[in-house]
């Protein structure tokens, strides 16, 4: 038997045999590789019914036993949301391999763990965002921002126990053929024993998307993901070039700069409706990257703000003002001031690294 069905109250998935997964990937050959990451290598395979799947073959993780893996698999299995990548199945195989050790042949325990997800033809978000004057149009970018925020809100608030992503970035946001965003890799960091508490023993995540206080104290809260979301939003709206300029400007100057460039890129005057969406997204992003995590919004608040501007009535004849919204400028927060100088330096360094491809 190649696989068996596993069901619970919210999902149905499959437990595949290793032999079957080897069959549909030509024994995990190089030709089937579609990506590589910190947790493993991703292969593409096709099931007997024609469905394409992405197989993430996890690297060996010492100290992770069968019970831990299955518990974390259940967390992945329960996550059912339009903006969360769908788990199709998994494989957990224990076997023995004859190896030579210290001049003698011994039988070593060989563990293989593979997570199988739906295959998304749009690829990862980082392949679609470059700068604010080319690539995706604004409607698509706003849809992606809203979808990612809704998916993250589901992870944080959709069940009794929150799931913290801990590595939210464009490379972990996948797009389907309709450019609907789906968050991936949201549970894999919790597979590691060192991340089972809210105080980590080593840094996890990606530089540039980690909050400053986490780098100093290794403390994990829901505001960790909110900070990462802020950086993602800035890159979606402003592109890599705009992101690098963010650290050199006040929040007001940065928003006006992005408005101006969007107008040039569209070769037309934006409506006040589009202008308000751009301003709102940038306002949210700049509050998300506050050094003081208490000043960052919750993900539920972010979704609420995006819903309001998404449902607002628009008039195509309205002219853009190229200014931030009055609501934002009237706030008595540090968001309207220059960003913390120490963290601005970190933003600049990371932006240069991203733009240069380093």
C-alpha positions as a Markdown table, in Angstrom:
| # | Residue | x | y | z |
|---|---|---|---|---|
| 1 | Unk | 0.0 | 0.0 | 0.0 |
| 2 | Unk | 1.4 | 3.4 | -1.1 |
| 3 | Unk | -0.5 | 5.6 | 1.4 |
| 4 | Unk | -3.3 | 5.6 | 3.9 |
| 5 | Unk | -5.8 | 8.3 | 4.8 |
| 6 | Unk | -5.8 | 10.1 | 8.1 |
| 7 | Unk | -8.8 | 12.2 | 9.2 |
| 8 | Unk | -9.8 | 14.4 | 12.0 |
| 9 | Unk | -12.6 | 16.9 | 12.5 |
| 10 | Unk | -11.1 | 19.5 | 10.3 |
| 11 | Unk | -8.9 | 17.8 | 7.7 |
| 12 | Unk | -8.1 | 14.7 | 5.7 |
| 13 | Unk | -4.6 | 13.9 | 4.7 |
| 14 | Unk | -2.4 | 11.0 | 3.8 |
| 15 | Unk | 0.5 | 9.1 | 5.2 |
| 16 | Unk | 2.7 | 8.1 | 2.3 |
| 17 | Unk | 5.3 | 5.3 | 2.2 |
| 18 | Unk | 8.9 | 6.3 | 1.5 |
| 19 | Unk | 8.9 | 4.0 | -1.5 |
| 20 | Unk | 6.0 | 5.8 | -3.1 |
| 21 | Unk | 7.6 | 9.2 | -2.6 |
| 22 | Unk | 10.8 | 7.9 | -4.1 |
| 23 | Unk | 8.9 | 6.6 | -7.1 |
| 24 | Unk | 7.3 | 10.0 | -7.9 |
| 25 | Unk | 10.5 | 11.9 | -7.5 |
| 26 | Unk | 12.9 | 9.4 | -9.1 |
| 27 | Unk | 14.4 | 8.7 | -5.7 |
| 28 | Unk | 14.6 | 12.5 | -4.9 |
| 29 | Unk | 16.7 | 13.3 | -7.9 |
| 30 | Unk | 18.2 | 16.6 | -8.6 |
| 31 | Unk | 15.9 | 17.1 | -11.6 |
| 32 | Unk | 12.9 | 17.2 | -9.2 |
| 33 | Unk | 14.3 | 19.9 | -6.9 |
| 34 | Unk | 12.3 | 23.1 | -6.9 |
| 35 | Unk | 13.8 | 24.8 | -3.8 |
| 36 | Unk | 16.1 | 24.6 | -0.9 |
| 37 | Unk | 15.7 | 26.0 | 2.6 |
| 38 | Unk | 17.0 | 25.9 | 6.2 |
| 39 | Unk | 14.7 | 23.0 | 7.0 |
| 40 | Unk | 15.2 | 20.8 | 4.0 |
| 41 | Unk | 15.1 | 20.4 | 0.2 |
| 42 | Unk | 11.8 | 20.7 | -1.7 |
| 43 | Unk | 11.0 | 18.4 | -4.6 |
| 44 | Unk | 8.1 | 18.3 | -7.1 |
| 45 | Unk | 6.1 | 15.2 | -7.6 |
| 46 | Unk | 2.8 | 14.1 | -9.2 |
| 47 | Unk | 0.3 | 11.8 | -7.5 |
| 48 | Unk | -1.5 | 9.0 | -9.4 |
| 49 | Unk | -4.6 | 11.3 | -9.8 |
| 50 | Unk | -2.5 | 14.0 | -11.5 |
| 51 | Unk | -2.3 | 16.3 | -8.5 |
| 52 | Unk | 1.1 | 18.0 | -8.3 |
| 53 | Unk | 2.6 | 18.3 | -4.8 |
| 54 | Unk | 5.7 | 19.8 | -3.2 |
| 55 | Unk | 7.7 | 17.4 | -1.0 |
| 56 | Unk | 9.8 | 19.0 | 1.7 |
| 57 | Unk | 12.4 | 16.4 | 2.7 |
| 58 | Unk | 13.5 | 17.6 | 6.2 |
| 59 | Unk | 17.1 | 17.6 | 7.3 |
| 60 | Unk | 18.1 | 15.3 | 10.1 |
| 61 | Unk | 17.0 | 16.9 | 13.4 |
| 62 | Unk | 18.7 | 15.3 | 16.5 |
| 63 | Unk | 16.5 | 14.9 | 19.5 |
| 64 | Unk | 13.2 | 14.9 | 17.6 |
| 65 | Unk | 11.4 | 11.7 | 18.4 |
| 66 | Unk | 8.3 | 10.2 | 16.7 |
| 67 | Unk | 5.8 | 11.6 | 19.2 |
| 68 | Unk | 7.2 | 15.2 | 18.8 |
| 69 | Unk | 7.1 | 14.9 | 15.0 |
| 70 | Unk | 3.5 | 13.6 | 14.9 |
| 71 | Unk | 2.3 | 16.3 | 17.4 |
| 72 | Unk | 3.8 | 19.0 | 15.2 |
| 73 | Unk | 2.3 | 17.3 | 12.1 |
| 74 | Unk | -1.1 | 17.6 | 13.8 |
| 75 | Unk | -0.6 | 21.3 | 14.2 |
| 76 | Unk | 0.1 | 21.6 | 10.5 |
| 77 | Unk | -2.9 | 19.4 | 9.7 |
| 78 | Unk | -5.3 | 21.5 | 11.7 |
| 79 | Unk | -4.3 | 24.8 | 9.9 |
| 80 | Unk | -7.1 | 25.1 | 7.3 |
| 81 | Unk | -7.3 | 28.6 | 5.8 |
| 82 | Unk | -7.3 | 30.0 | 2.2 |
| 83 | Unk | -4.1 | 31.9 | 2.9 |
| 84 | Unk | -2.2 | 28.9 | 4.5 |
| 85 | Unk | -0.5 | 26.4 | 2.3 |
| 86 | Unk | -2.4 | 23.1 | 2.4 |
| 87 | Unk | -0.8 | 20.0 | 3.8 |
| 88 | Unk | -1.4 | 17.0 | 1.6 |
| 89 | Unk | 0.4 | 14.3 | 3.6 |
| 90 | Unk | 3.6 | 13.2 | 5.2 |
| 91 | Unk | 6.1 | 10.3 | 5.5 |
| 92 | Unk | 7.9 | 9.3 | 8.6 |
| 93 | Unk | 10.1 | 6.3 | 8.0 |
| 94 | Unk | 12.5 | 4.5 | 10.3 |
| 95 | Unk | 15.0 | 2.0 | 8.9 |
| 96 | Unk | 18.5 | 0.7 | 9.2 |
| 97 | Unk | 21.5 | 1.2 | 6.9 |
| 98 | Unk | 24.7 | -0.7 | 7.0 |
| 99 | Unk | 27.6 | 1.7 | 7.3 |
| 100 | Unk | 31.3 | 1.4 | 8.1 |
| 101 | Unk | 32.4 | 2.9 | 11.4 |
| 102 | Unk | 35.8 | 2.7 | 13.0 |
| 103 | Unk | 36.8 | -0.1 | 10.7 |
| 104 | Unk | 33.7 | -2.2 | 11.3 |
| 105 | Unk | 30.3 | -2.4 | 9.7 |
| 106 | Unk | 27.3 | -1.5 | 11.8 |
| 107 | Unk | 23.6 | -1.0 | 11.3 |
| 108 | Unk | 22.8 | 2.7 | 11.8 |
| 109 | Unk | 19.2 | 4.0 | 12.4 |
| 110 | Unk | 18.1 | 6.0 | 9.4 |
| 111 | Unk | 15.2 | 8.4 | 9.8 |
| 112 | Unk | 13.4 | 10.0 | 6.8 |
| 113 | Unk | 10.8 | 12.7 | 7.4 |
| 114 | Unk | 8.9 | 14.3 | 4.5 |
| 115 | Unk | 6.1 | 16.8 | 4.5 |
| 116 | Unk | 3.9 | 17.0 | 1.4 |
| 117 | Unk | 2.1 | 20.3 | 0.4 |
| 118 | Unk | 0.0 | 21.5 | -2.4 |
| 119 | Unk | 2.2 | 22.7 | -5.3 |
| 120 | Unk | 1.7 | 26.4 | -6.1 |
| 121 | Unk | 2.5 | 27.5 | -9.7 |
| 122 | Unk | 3.0 | 31.2 | -8.8 |
| 123 | Unk | 6.2 | 30.4 | -6.9 |
| 124 | Unk | 7.4 | 32.5 | -4.0 |
| 125 | Unk | 6.7 | 36.2 | -3.4 |
| 126 | Unk | 10.3 | 37.2 | -3.5 |
| 127 | Unk | 10.5 | 36.3 | -7.2 |
| 128 | Unk | 7.7 | 38.8 | -8.0 |
| 129 | Unk | 8.6 | 42.0 | -6.0 |
| 130 | Unk | 11.4 | 44.2 | -7.3 |
| 131 | Unk | 10.5 | 47.9 | -7.1 |
| 132 | Unk | 7.4 | 50.1 | -6.9 |
| 133 | Unk | 7.4 | 51.0 | -10.6 |
| 134 | Unk | 7.3 | 47.6 | -12.2 |
| 135 | Unk | 6.2 | 44.0 | -11.6 |
| 136 | Unk | 2.8 | 43.5 | -9.8 |
| 137 | Unk | 0.1 | 46.2 | -10.1 |
| 138 | Unk | -1.2 | 47.8 | -6.9 |
| 139 | Unk | -4.4 | 45.8 | -6.8 |
| 140 | Unk | -2.4 | 42.5 | -6.7 |
| 141 | Unk | 0.0 | 43.8 | -4.1 |
| 142 | Unk | -2.8 | 44.9 | -1.8 |
| 143 | Unk | -4.5 | 41.5 | -2.2 |
| 144 | Unk | -1.2 | 39.9 | -1.2 |
| 145 | Unk | -0.7 | 42.1 | 1.8 |
| 146 | Unk | -4.3 | 41.5 | 3.0 |
| 147 | Unk | -4.1 | 37.8 | 2.3 |
| 148 | Unk | -0.8 | 37.3 | 4.2 |
| 149 | Unk | -2.2 | 39.4 | 7.1 |
| 150 | Unk | -5.4 | 37.2 | 7.3 |
| 151 | Unk | -3.3 | 34.0 | 7.2 |
| 152 | Unk | -1.1 | 35.2 | 10.0 |
| 153 | Unk | -4.1 | 36.3 | 12.0 |
| 154 | Unk | -5.5 | 32.7 | 11.6 |
| 155 | Unk | -2.2 | 31.2 | 12.9 |
| 156 | Unk | -2.2 | 33.5 | 15.9 |
| 157 | Unk | -5.9 | 33.5 | 16.8 |
| 158 | Unk | -7.6 | 30.7 | 14.9 |
| 159 | Unk | -7.2 | 28.1 | 17.6 |
| 160 | Unk | -6.7 | 27.7 | 21.3 |
| 161 | Unk | -3.0 | 27.5 | 21.0 |
| 162 | Unk | -1.4 | 30.1 | 18.8 |
| 163 | Unk | 1.1 | 29.2 | 16.1 |
| 164 | Unk | 4.0 | 31.6 | 15.7 |
| 165 | Unk | 5.6 | 31.5 | 12.3 |
| 166 | Unk | 9.1 | 32.9 | 13.4 |
| 167 | Unk | 10.4 | 33.1 | 9.9 |
| 168 | Unk | 7.9 | 35.2 | 7.8 |
| 169 | Unk | 9.5 | 36.5 | 4.7 |
| 170 | Unk | 8.8 | 36.7 | 1.0 |
| 171 | Unk | 10.5 | 33.4 | 0.3 |
| 172 | Unk | 8.0 | 31.7 | 2.6 |
| 173 | Unk | 5.0 | 33.3 | 1.0 |
| 174 | Unk | 3.8 | 31.3 | -2.0 |
| 175 | Unk | 1.4 | 32.3 | -4.7 |
| 176 | Unk | -1.2 | 30.3 | -6.7 |
| 177 | Unk | -2.1 | 30.8 | -10.3 |
| 178 | Unk | -4.5 | 33.6 | -9.3 |
| 179 | Unk | -1.8 | 35.3 | -7.2 |
| 180 | Unk | -3.5 | 34.4 | -3.9 |
| 181 | Unk | -0.9 | 34.3 | -1.2 |
| 182 | Unk | -0.4 | 31.3 | 1.0 |
| 183 | Unk | 1.9 | 31.2 | 4.0 |
| 184 | Unk | 4.3 | 28.3 | 4.2 |
| 185 | Unk | 6.9 | 26.9 | 6.6 |
| 186 | Unk | 4.8 | 28.3 | 9.5 |
| 187 | Unk | 5.2 | 25.2 | 11.7 |
| 188 | Unk | 8.6 | 23.9 | 10.9 |
| 189 | Unk | 10.5 | 26.0 | 13.3 |
| 190 | Unk | 8.5 | 24.5 | 16.2 |
| 191 | Unk | 9.8 | 21.1 | 15.2 |
| 192 | Unk | 13.1 | 21.9 | 16.7 |
| 193 | Unk | 13.4 | 21.1 | 20.5 |
| 194 | Unk | 15.2 | 24.4 | 21.1 |
| 195 | Unk | 12.1 | 26.4 | 20.1 |
| 196 | Unk | 9.6 | 24.7 | 22.3 |
| 197 | Unk | 9.6 | 27.5 | 24.9 |
| 198 | Unk | 9.3 | 31.2 | 24.5 |
| 199 | Unk | 13.0 | 31.8 | 25.4 |
| 200 | Unk | 15.1 | 30.3 | 22.6 |
| 201 | Unk | 18.7 | 29.1 | 23.1 |
| 202 | Unk | 19.8 | 30.2 | 19.7 |
| 203 | Unk | 18.7 | 32.7 | 17.0 |
| 204 | Unk | 16.0 | 31.5 | 14.7 |
| 205 | Unk | 14.6 | 33.4 | 11.7 |
| 206 | Unk | 16.2 | 35.5 | 9.0 |
| 207 | Unk | 18.3 | 38.6 | 9.6 |
| 208 | Unk | 16.4 | 41.7 | 8.6 |
| 209 | Unk | 13.0 | 40.2 | 9.6 |
| 210 | Unk | 13.8 | 39.6 | 13.3 |
| 211 | Unk | 12.9 | 42.2 | 15.9 |
| 212 | Unk | 15.9 | 44.0 | 17.6 |
| 213 | Unk | 14.8 | 42.8 | 21.1 |
| 214 | Unk | 14.6 | 39.2 | 20.0 |
| 215 | Unk | 18.2 | 39.4 | 18.8 |
| 216 | Unk | 19.2 | 40.7 | 22.2 |
| 217 | Unk | 17.1 | 38.5 | 24.5 |
| 218 | Unk | 15.8 | 35.6 | 22.3 |
| 219 | Unk | 12.2 | 36.3 | 23.6 |
| 220 | Unk | 9.3 | 35.1 | 21.4 |
| 221 | Unk | 5.9 | 36.8 | 21.4 |
| 222 | Unk | 3.2 | 37.4 | 18.8 |
| 223 | Unk | 4.8 | 40.7 | 18.1 |
| 224 | Unk | 7.8 | 38.9 | 16.6 |
| 225 | Unk | 5.7 | 37.9 | 13.6 |
| 226 | Unk | 4.1 | 41.4 | 13.4 |
| 227 | Unk | 7.6 | 42.9 | 13.0 |
| 228 | Unk | 8.4 | 40.5 | 10.2 |
| 229 | Unk | 5.1 | 41.4 | 8.5 |
| 230 | Unk | 6.0 | 45.0 | 8.6 |
| 231 | Unk | 9.2 | 44.4 | 6.7 |
| 232 | Unk | 7.4 | 42.2 | 4.2 |
| 233 | Unk | 4.7 | 44.9 | 3.6 |
| 234 | Unk | 7.4 | 47.6 | 3.0 |
| 235 | Unk | 9.1 | 45.3 | 0.4 |
| 236 | Unk | 5.8 | 44.6 | -1.3 |
| 237 | Unk | 4.7 | 48.2 | -1.5 |
| 238 | Unk | 8.1 | 49.9 | -2.1 |
| 239 | Unk | 10.3 | 47.2 | -3.5 |
| 240 | Unk | 13.9 | 46.6 | -2.5 |
| 241 | Unk | 15.0 | 50.1 | -3.6 |
| 242 | Unk | 12.2 | 51.8 | -1.7 |
| 243 | Unk | 13.0 | 49.6 | 1.3 |
| 244 | Unk | 16.6 | 50.8 | 1.4 |
| 245 | Unk | 15.4 | 54.4 | 1.4 |
| 246 | Unk | 13.0 | 53.8 | 4.3 |
| 247 | Unk | 15.7 | 54.0 | 6.9 |
| 248 | Unk | 16.9 | 57.4 | 5.7 |
| 249 | Unk | 13.6 | 59.2 | 5.8 |
| 250 | Unk | 11.0 | 60.1 | 8.4 |
| 251 | Unk | 7.8 | 58.1 | 8.1 |
| 252 | Unk | 6.0 | 61.0 | 6.4 |
| 253 | Unk | 8.8 | 61.5 | 3.9 |
| 254 | Unk | 8.9 | 57.8 | 3.1 |
| 255 | Unk | 5.1 | 57.6 | 2.5 |
| 256 | Unk | 5.2 | 60.7 | 0.2 |
| 257 | Unk | 8.2 | 59.2 | -1.7 |
| 258 | Unk | 6.3 | 55.9 | -2.3 |
| 259 | Unk | 3.2 | 57.8 | -3.4 |
| 260 | Unk | 5.2 | 59.8 | -5.9 |
| 261 | Unk | 6.9 | 56.7 | -7.4 |
| 262 | Unk | 3.6 | 54.8 | -7.7 |
| 263 | Unk | 2.1 | 57.7 | -9.6 |
| 264 | Unk | 5.0 | 57.7 | -12.0 |
| 265 | Unk | 4.9 | 53.9 | -12.4 |
| 266 | Unk | 1.2 | 53.9 | -13.2 |
| 267 | Unk | 1.6 | 56.9 | -15.6 |
| 268 | Unk | -1.6 | 58.3 | -14.2 |
| 269 | Unk | -2.9 | 59.9 | -11.1 |
| 270 | Unk | -4.0 | 57.5 | -8.5 |
| 271 | Unk | -7.5 | 57.7 | -7.2 |
| 272 | Unk | -8.0 | 58.8 | -3.6 |
| 273 | Unk | -9.1 | 55.2 | -3.0 |
| 274 | Unk | -5.8 | 53.7 | -4.1 |
| 275 | Unk | -3.9 | 56.5 | -2.4 |
| 276 | Unk | -5.6 | 55.6 | 0.9 |
| 277 | Unk | -4.7 | 52.0 | 0.5 |
| 278 | Unk | -1.1 | 52.7 | -0.1 |
| 279 | Unk | -0.9 | 55.1 | 2.9 |
| 280 | Unk | -2.7 | 52.6 | 5.2 |
| 281 | Unk | -0.3 | 49.8 | 4.2 |
| 282 | Unk | 2.8 | 51.9 | 4.8 |
| 283 | Unk | 1.4 | 53.3 | 8.1 |
| 284 | Unk | 0.8 | 49.8 | 9.3 |
| 285 | Unk | 4.2 | 48.6 | 8.2 |
| 286 | Unk | 6.0 | 51.4 | 9.9 |
| 287 | Unk | 4.1 | 50.8 | 13.2 |
| 288 | Unk | 5.0 | 47.1 | 12.9 |
| 289 | Unk | 8.7 | 47.7 | 12.9 |
| 290 | Unk | 8.7 | 49.9 | 16.0 |
| 291 | Unk | 11.6 | 48.9 | 18.2 |
| 292 | Unk | 9.3 | 48.9 | 21.2 |
| 293 | Unk | 7.1 | 45.9 | 20.6 |
| 294 | Unk | 4.4 | 47.3 | 22.8 |
| 295 | Unk | 3.9 | 50.0 | 20.2 |
| 296 | Unk | 3.3 | 47.5 | 17.4 |
| 297 | Unk | -0.3 | 46.7 | 16.5 |
| 298 | Unk | -1.7 | 43.2 | 16.9 |
| 299 | Unk | -2.3 | 41.1 | 13.8 |
| 300 | Unk | -6.1 | 41.4 | 14.5 |
| 301 | Unk | -5.9 | 45.2 | 14.5 |
| 302 | Unk | -3.9 | 45.1 | 11.2 |
| 303 | Unk | -6.6 | 42.9 | 9.6 |
| 304 | Unk | -9.3 | 45.2 | 10.8 |
| 305 | Unk | -7.6 | 48.3 | 9.4 |
| 306 | Unk | -7.0 | 46.6 | 6.0 |
| 307 | Unk | -10.7 | 45.5 | 5.9 |
| 308 | Unk | -11.8 | 49.1 | 6.4 |
| 309 | Unk | -9.8 | 50.5 | 3.6 |
| 310 | Unk | -10.7 | 47.6 | 1.3 |
| 311 | Unk | -14.4 | 48.1 | 1.7 |
| 312 | Unk | -14.3 | 51.9 | 1.5 |
| 313 | Unk | -16.2 | 53.4 | -1.4 |
| 314 | Unk | -14.0 | 54.8 | -4.2 |
| 315 | Unk | -14.4 | 57.5 | -6.8 |
| 316 | Unk | -12.2 | 57.0 | -10.0 |
| 317 | Unk | -12.1 | 60.8 | -10.5 |
| 318 | Unk | -10.7 | 61.7 | -7.1 |
| 319 | Unk | -7.2 | 63.0 | -7.2 |
| 320 | Unk | -4.3 | 61.8 | -5.1 |
| 321 | Unk | -2.9 | 64.2 | -2.6 |
| 322 | Unk | 0.5 | 62.6 | -2.3 |
| 323 | Unk | 0.3 | 62.9 | 1.5 |
| 324 | Unk | -0.1 | 60.5 | 4.3 |
| 325 | Unk | -3.6 | 60.3 | 5.8 |
| 326 | Unk | -4.7 | 62.7 | 8.5 |
| 327 | Unk | -5.3 | 59.9 | 10.9 |
| 328 | Unk | -1.7 | 58.9 | 10.7 |
| 329 | Unk | -0.2 | 62.3 | 11.0 |
| 330 | Unk | -2.3 | 63.1 | 14.0 |
| 331 | Unk | -1.1 | 60.1 | 16.0 |
| 332 | Unk | 1.0 | 60.8 | 19.0 |
| 333 | Unk | 3.3 | 57.9 | 18.4 |
| 334 | Unk | 6.9 | 57.5 | 17.4 |
| 335 | Unk | 5.7 | 56.3 | 14.0 |
| 336 | Unk | 5.5 | 59.8 | 12.7 |
| 337 | Unk | 9.1 | 60.5 | 13.8 |
| 338 | Unk | 12.4 | 59.2 | 12.5 |
| 339 | Unk | 12.9 | 55.6 | 13.3 |
| 340 | Unk | 15.3 | 54.7 | 16.1 |
| 341 | Unk | 18.8 | 55.5 | 14.9 |
| 342 | Unk | 20.4 | 52.2 | 15.9 |
| 343 | Unk | 17.7 | 50.2 | 14.2 |
| 344 | Unk | 17.7 | 52.4 | 11.1 |
| 345 | Unk | 21.3 | 51.5 | 10.7 |
| 346 | Unk | 20.3 | 47.8 | 10.8 |
| 347 | Unk | 17.6 | 48.4 | 8.2 |
| 348 | Unk | 20.1 | 50.1 | 5.9 |
| 349 | Unk | 22.6 | 47.3 | 6.2 |
| 350 | Unk | 20.0 | 44.6 | 5.6 |
| 351 | Unk | 18.4 | 46.5 | 2.7 |
| 352 | Unk | 21.8 | 46.8 | 1.0 |
| 353 | Unk | 22.3 | 43.0 | 1.4 |
| 354 | Unk | 18.9 | 42.2 | -0.1 |
| 355 | Unk | 19.4 | 44.6 | -3.0 |
| 356 | Unk | 22.9 | 43.3 | -3.8 |
| 357 | Unk | 21.7 | 39.7 | -3.6 |
| 358 | Unk | 24.1 | 38.9 | -0.7 |
